[in-house]
Amino acid sequence: MKNITVWIFAIALLSGCSKNIKSISDAGKIYPPFDVKNMDPSVKPGDDFFLYTNGTWLKNNPIPADKNSRSSLFHMHRSGEPICVTRS
């Protein structure tokens, strides 16, 4: 009985993580896990693999001068979207 409970819990957990959704408003859209548009082909992968894979994204999304990082929570707070959504 204990083994069945573990398997049911594992399947429920994995089924909840199956979709790559960016926000509640984009619930119908599925995003690829890796976007080739963010790559910077001007950088050789052997020289700096991080800049090769993320260079274009970093150029298009700079970190503000008064901040030390950038996150989705920062954008949600700035845009006025609710950070925690409860459903009844």
N, C-alpha and C positions, 0 to 999 in steps of 0.2 A: 504494500500500500504506500509506503514511504517513497519507494522508487517511482511509482506512477505519479505521485504528487510533484516530485522533482522534474520529471519529464514534461508534465503539463505546464509547470511554471517556466521552464526553459523555452518551450514552444511559444507560450504567450509573450515572453520577453522578446524573443527574436522576431515574432510577427509584428510587434509594435515598432521595431527598428528597421523595417523593410523598405520604407520610402524615404527618399532624399528630398525633403520639402524645406524651402527656405523660410517661409512665414505662413501665417494662417491665411492671408489674402491670396497666396500663391498655391493653395492646397491642390489645385488641379494640375499644376505644372510639376514635372519631374526634371530635376537638374542632373547633368552628368557629374560623376565624382571628380573628373579631371577635365578642365576646359583648356583646349589647345590655344584659344585666343589670348590667354594670359601669359603664354610663353614669349620669351625674347630671343628670337633666332640670331641676333647679332652677337650674343655671348656664347662662347664655346662651352659645351657641357663639361668638358674636362677642366676648364679654368675655374668656373663658379657655377655649380649645378643649381644652387638656390636661385641665383639671378636668371639662369637659363629657363627655369620652370616658372618663376614668379615675376620676372622683370617687368613685363608690360602691366601687370596688375599693380605692382608697386609704383610705377610711373603714373598710372591713372588714379590711384588712391593714396595720395601722400598723407602722412601723419601730420596733424596740425601742430604748429610750432609750440603752442602752449600745452600740448598733451605729450605723454611719453608712450602712449600706445593707442590703438584703435580697435574697437570691437563692435559687434552688433548691438550690444546693450547701450553703448554710447549713442549710436544712431537712433535707436528706439526712444531713448530718453530725450534726445534732441528733437525728434519729429513729433513727440507727444503721444506716440503709440503706447498703449498699456504694456508694461513689462511682464506682468503676471496676468494671465487670462484664466478666469474661473468659469466653469460651465456648470449649469444647474440642471 
